[in-house]
Amino acid sequence: MRMESARKLFTADDVLKMAEAGLFGPEERIELIDGEIVEMTPVGDRHMMCVDRATAFMTEAFGRKAIVSIQNGLRLNIHNMPQPDVVVYKPKDDFYGSARPTPADVLFLVEISDSTFRRDRNIKLPRFAAAGIPEVWIEDLKHDLILVFREPENGPYRMQLTLRRGDSISPLAFPNSTFRVDDLIGEKPSH
């Protein structure tokens, strides 16, 4: 007789409790996607540099009008808690010390994709849209592009922009703050 195995789906609360109990090492990078704990790929030099660039430019541009959060879990729902590279939250005096931020607190977020483009585009982006995240930028480092997704409506984003070197963009939440694609993605490394 053949036995079917049952899958155990984890919740965001389960993952947070496991992390607090020390079940994940300090170097382990994980995300919760559809109830499964997924190991993230290691961060390369260019990826790290782009996270640092976005952090510096956005913190400088927004000041105390937003909270720029770097590579922290964002609870979308009970079974999804990805770790976007950059999340720009509405400001809060206690910096969300009294309650974790929710998708309603997100102004926009940025994923930096070198080896993770397909996953960011095909797996994470639909979950961001379903959670109502108003704007998502994906920095495609292989092609030196920034893809901008806006206006989630019943699932997918209604609007998509493709930005290239020489282009600039302002987030919907901060129309007076402009970012140059070249500044965000930096120089392509020479091999």
Long-range contacts (C-beta under 8 A, 24 or more apart in sequence): 7-35, 9-34, 9-35, 9-36, 9-79, 10-35, 10-36, 10-37, 10-79, 11-35, 11-78, 11-79, 12-73, 12-75, 12-77, 12-78, 12-79, 12-80, 12-81, 13-78, 15-73, 15-81, 16-73, 29-71, 29-83, 30-83, 31-73, 31-81, 31-82, 31-83, 32-73, 32-79, 32-80, 32-81, 32-82, 33-80, 33-82, 33-123, 33-124, 33-127, 34-79, 34-80, 35-79, 40-83, 40-116, 41-115, 41-116, 44-114, 44-115, 45-189, 46-114, 46-141, 46-186, 46-188, 46-189, 47-85, 47-112, 47-114, 47-141, 49-186, 50-85, 50-112, 50-139, 50-141, 50-184, 50-185, 50-186, 51-85, 51-86, 51-112, 53-183, 53-184, 53-185, 53-186, 54-85, 54-86, 54-110, 54-112, 54-139, 54-184, 55-86, 57-179, 57-183, 57-184, 58-86, 58-88, 58-179, 61-174, 61-177, 61-179, 62-88, 62-174, 62-177, 64-91, 65-91, 65-174, 66-90, 66-91, 66-107, 66-173, 66-174, 67-91, 67-92, 67-95, 67-96, 69-101, 74-101, 74-103, 74-106, 74-109, 75-100, 75-102, 76-103, 76-127, 76-128, 76-130, 76-131, 77-131, 80-127, 80-131, 82-124, 82-127, 82-128, 84-109, 84-110, 84-111, 84-124, 85-110, 85-111, 85-112, 86-110, 86-112, 88-171, 88-173, 103-131, 103-132, 103-133, 104-132, 106-133, 106-134, 107-134, 107-135, 107-171, 107-173, 107-174, 108-133, 108-134, 108-135, 108-136, 108-137, 108-171, 108-172, 108-173, 109-133, 109-135, 109-136, 109-137, 110-136, 110-137, 110-138, 110-139, 111-136, 111-137, 111-138, 111-139, 112-138, 112-139, 112-141, 113-138, 113-139, 113-140, 113-141, 113-142, 114-141, 114-142, 117-142, 121-147, 125-149, 125-157, 126-155, 126-156, 128-152, 129-155, 129-156, 129-157, 130-155, 134-172, 134-173, 135-171, 135-172, 135-173, 137-169, 139-184, 139-185, 141-185, 144-181, 144-185, 144-188, 145-181, 146-181, 146-184, 146-185
